Amino acid sequence: MKGYIGVDVGSVTTKVVVIDEEGNPLGTPVYIRTQGQPIKAIQQGVAMAREDLPKGIEIRGAGTTGSARYLAGVMIGADAIRNEITAHAVAALRLDPSVNTIIEIGGQDSKIIILRNGLVVDFAMNTVCAAGTGSFLDRQAERLGIPIEQFGELALKAKTPVRIAGRCTVFAESDMIHKQQMGFSVEDIIAGLCEALARNYLSNVAKGKKILPPVIFQGGVAANIGIKYAFQRALGCEVLVPPYHNVMGAIGAALLAAEQMRDGRKTRFRGFEVAEMNFESSSFECRGCSNRCEIVEIKSDGKLLARWGDRCGKWEVIER
Amino acid sequence: MRVTFPHMGNLWLGLKTALQELGHEVIVPPKPSKRTLTLGSQRSPEFACLPLKINLGCFLEALEAGADTIIMAGGVGPCRFGYYGAVQKRILEDLGYNVRFIIFDPPQGRWREFLNDLRRVGNGKPLYKIFSALLFGIRKLEIMDYLEKIGHKIKAREVNKGETTHILEKTLHKLDDASSYREIRRIRKEALEELLSVQRKKIDPLRVAITGEIFVVLEPFVNMDVENELGKMDVEVERALYITDWVKEHLIPSIQGIRKHHLLEKMSKPYLGHFVGGDGQLSVASAVIYAKRKFHGMVHLMPFTCMPEIIAQSILPRVSKDLSFPVLTLVFDEHTGKAGVLTRLEAFVDLLQRRRVVEVH
């Protein structure tokens, strides 16, 4: 049976999934924390994906996405290295070809993708600030001592959500602490936060965009049912959270790889042995000019796989 | 007098030439780099926009290299840039530098002051000499602009990515060394031949316009080399702004400048009926112009907190919808990580590509 592997390495989590030709995951998709060490996370993710894979699957293509897509692409030997917008759109379209709006909120990015007739016509990402993304929710859950998985459930128990400022995390946190010290219940505060984040997203990232149903909500934050409901209330329409909402980027990357391989070429995928290979990264500062670019090298057993980080291109090497 | 000025793309080439013609010793600050940014932002008000910080960084680096006189542009209208010269002067004085500032405000009706400023940099030379020095500098810039415009087309098609950039870079320095019209004509011819001999793919590239706030549009260090990154993705770009446009509009009043102004007003009229400072109106007008010219999309660049561009940014979605013309806005500030910009550009190019495929079928 043919399979395609997709790897999505984000700021906070790393996702690995193997799909069949129809785009259905084979085995359980892997969703782990990147913990600032993408190389380790990619290897661990690939190893976990292998463990769970049904027998007799032959990987015919590999795709990567996410902010570490180039690194991941070099490591696993990717056929398609694509940006997250395209990957998320492709995955959502496979699920529901009539989708008109995709809300995606991850660890540090939030994006809106507007589609019409199966085509991306517009998109936007948060610009200079990561207010309202997963990292902030994580931090607040930790501060309140609530596991992030229960965050959304608690929000639904609120009776009167309090008003929290949403456009800046510093303002939001200070509002939350103020209300907490006044004696409001944790549920009301969390519900207030969910509403603030949805409000901020709609007036900031989605500014000026026409949001039409069907709306699909994906990315790690979509696990938070409190935010889903906040979006439904604000938009006045149903917001769908797909079953594999947190690995949609990886599914999209695998679909893009499958698309690439249609002409029958041979995959560059190094195989699941990537998990045991030795990867080292090192860096140095180029002193060729005042830019002092920080150059990163990725090696495997002493062999240079890739080098990047320079503005002028004199160091750039990407093994093909 | 050891004269310096801030960087903005290739501006240095023209200014250096003109000032040298007038007999000044010219100190060109090092090209903007991370160091420029660090120095500049350390000494600038936190809420100021990026152009002020990079300008100040340039000045500090030029002062280190021995400059004692700074030439800076002023401005009119609601954009903060108009008083940056004055603010930078105060900052440098507070830091204990003894430096002479010559701030050029656009002439717009204040001819006497403008001529006085010109005489100050004129080094005792008669006015006609000053003008001929300026014209020689501008001529060099015009050649560079011309070659860059051709370069945009070639970059999208070149087989060995980076070759065109290399030729342009080389030409820039040859022009810098040239001291006669004959020489620069020869350099132009040679560069043109070299550019046209670059090995090219036979493709029909996407065409994307680049517009926005002029400093960010023209300075590759600040815009993370948007032009070349698009070139690497086989996209042909055209800028709504070239350095000589700015010079003609701000330093030397010209028919071309007035015509352009008129065109901008006409094109932006249904959406933005008046000047909002800086290049805000241009950004709106360019969406209309490039949509009419059947470009596939437009990238709009702005510095974080830039008021005129914030106005443009909030109007552009309407223009984009009315004309079915995709626009991507990118905001720049002190960040030097390129990943975010690349992701957005790639996604935008994907969008344009898929759109085109559908339109063709």
Interface residues (C-beta under 8 A of the other chain):
Chain A: S67 R82 N83 E84 I85 T86 L119 V120 V121 D122 F123 M125 T127 V128 K207 G208 K209 K210 C289 S290 N291 R292 R311 G313
Chain B: P30 K31 S33 K34 R35 T36 K161 G162 F221 D225 F304 S314 P317 R318 S320 K321 P326 V331 D333 H335 A339 G340 L342 T343 R344 E346 A347 F348 D350 L351 R354 R355 V358
